[in-house]
Amino acid sequence: MPKTSARLLSLLSLLQARRDWPGALLAERLDISPRTVRRDVDRLRELGYPIAAIKGPDGGYRLDAGAELPPLLFDDEQAVALAVALRIATTSGAGIEEAATRALTTVRQVMPARLRRRIDTLQVTAVARAGPGVDSGVLLALSAAVHAREVLRFDYHQQAGPRRVEPHHLVTRGGRWYLVAWDLDRADWRTFRADRVTPRTPTGPRFTPREVPGGDVATFLVNRFHGADGSGNWPCRGEVILDLPAAEVTPYARDGVVEELGPDRCRLVMGSWSWVALAADFGRFDADMRVVGPVELGEAFTHLAGRYARGALDLE
């Protein structure tokens, strides 16, 4: 029979793995008697684990949430996943960076050496986040309103008067947090930067969620950030032939399409908000190129060439 301490850890691991456990099945899995299962459950309760007894013909046990956080047990994969998530959280801009760092230190200290070596190989460096961080209290307030499906009132940036919205999703993209919501006063969908939101209390009445345009929040956001009309495509899309190998272009093409035309040439198709912006994007590759089309892209190239030439005259 395993030692009591090892058996308690095995019992706790089983209770964490599924919601309800019949007492007889626990006894079978641990190769002990039902009476010993009852004694071990009592020992775990004394250690602070809220284990509820399930009534019924077979009886059983359930690990419930408690008022305090008792010691937790993780298998190797769970422990590594937790450490990785905490390390990434330190760069999330969610206002929990310091707490995540302290939690990671705590988790790492109790890990066996073999697991510490695995997580220490993952080094994440936060480089110039796209915008300011968000107070974690704001994120929790927005998330609570989304979950409760309650109308949210808030002050937004420097705009006059409160906004009233039906909050649908809280999402993160490119280092920023956004609230996707139906604006009640403007009768349209809006995307709000969470770092510019100051929630008001109390929240309003409950609402029945509308369907997000595009069918899901991911498609909706892609369309909004592309400046598109719902098709998921950029409003301006063009094609050039670059005097560069496809292998050198692909890592920097973002959502563009690269086609190899030879050892030192490739075709590149990209999209952007405007033709001038698209022409500037192609210029990033610092190579000779030929515009395939459309005409608007060629005109944007000419426009930029003139602008840059005029700008260079100031240096003469």
Sequence and secondary structure as in RCSB ss.txt:
>XXXX:A:sequence
MPKTSARLLSLLSLLQARRDWPGALLAERLDISPRTVRRDVDRLRELGYPIAAIKGPDGGYRLDAGAELPPLLFD
DEQAVALAVALRIATTSGAGIEEAATRALTTVRQVMPARLRRRIDTLQVTAVARAGPGVDSGVLLALSAAVHARE
VLRFDYHQQAGPRRVEPHHLVTRGGRWYLVAWDLDRADWRTFRADRVTPRTPTGPRFTPREVPGGDVATFLVNRF
HGADGSGNWPCRGEVILDLPAAEVTPYARDGVVEELGPDRCRLVMGSWSWVALAADFGRFDADMRVVGPVELGEA
FTHLAGRYARGALDLE
>XXXX:A:secstr
   HHHHHHHHHHHHHHSSEEEHHHHHHHHTS HHHHHHHHHHHHHTT  EEEE SSS EEEE   SS       
HHHHHHHHHHHHHHTTS SS HHHHHHHHHHHHHTS HHHHHHHHT        SS    HHHHHHHHHHHHHTB
 EEEEETT SS EEEEEEEEEEETTEEEEEEEETTTTEEEEEEGGGEEEESS   B      TTSSHHHHHHHHH
HT SSSSS SEEEEEEESS HHHHGGG TT EEEEEETTEEEEEEEESSHHHHHHHHHTT S EEEEE HHHHHH
HHHHHHHHHHHHHTT 
